[in-house]
Each structure stands twice: as structure tokens, then as C-alpha cells.
Amino acid sequence: MVEPVNLSNYRDDTLWAVVASVGRTSRVAEVFTSRLAALADQAWREQEVKAYANFLRSSKQPTPSYTVRPIRRADLPRSWRPLPALGFLQGKLL
């Protein structure tokens, strides 16, 4: 006999990732359980980049872009750590 699946014990493996990209290189900056939280973080990161746009141009650093994508927990590397929002100022984006 097949037992029914208990939905209260079911754990969704899908997360929402904010992905930072410069050129062809991209890195998961942060992960969230809800898409709305990821979109809010993306907007905040884009605002920070915009605030430092003059600095980035004068130092000839590429401007990162941010997107939101679904990601599975299993797709995150074991050594993954969140990317600081202003990490691009120290050349530590990717």
C-alpha cells in the first residue's frame, strides 16, 4: 500500500537567488525563501551601485548587474557565502 505524502513535512527545495553579474561571470550574492524578499534585495543592491556609479566610472571598475533566479539548495556550493552589497568597491564582486 502506498502511503499519502504528508504536506506539513514536505520541504520545498527551491530558493530565490539574487545573482550578481559582470560580463560573463556571475555569482550568487544572496538567497531567500521568497521571491519578494529577493526582489527587494535586488532593488537595494542596484540602488547601492547607482549611488557609487561615479566612483566606479572613475576607478574604471565594471558595474555589476543583479537578477533574481530560482535556485535549488543542492546547486549552492558548500563553501558559498553571501556577497557583501558593497563588495564591488573592493574589487571582491566575483
Residue pairs with C-beta under 8 A, 6 or more apart in sequence:
13 72
13 73
13 74
14 70
14 71
14 72
15 31
15 32
15 33
15 70
15 71
15 72
15 73
16 31
16 32
16 33
16 34
16 35
16 37
16 38
16 68
16 69
16 70
16 71
17 28
17 29
17 30
17 31
17 32
17 38
17 68
17 69
17 70
17 71
18 28
18 29
18 30
18 31
18 32
18 38
18 41
18 42
18 45
18 66
18 67
18 68
19 26
19 27
19 28
19 29
19 66
19 67
19 68
19 69
20 26
20 27
20 28
20 29
20 45
20 64
20 65
20 66
20 83
20 88
20 93
20 94
21 27
21 64
21 65
21 66
21 67
22 62
22 63
22 64
22 65
22 93
22 94
23 62
25 94
26 94
27 83
27 93
27 94
28 71
28 76
28 80
28 83
29 41
29 45
29 66
29 82
29 83
29 85
30 38
30 41
30 82
30 83
31 38
31 71
31 76
31 82
32 38
32 41
35 68
38 68
39 68
42 66
42 67
42 68
44 85
45 64
45 66
45 85
46 66
48 85
48 86
49 56
49 63
49 64
49 66
49 88
52 86
52 88
52 89
53 63
55 89
56 62
56 63
56 88
61 88
61 91
64 88
64 93
83 93
84 92
87 93
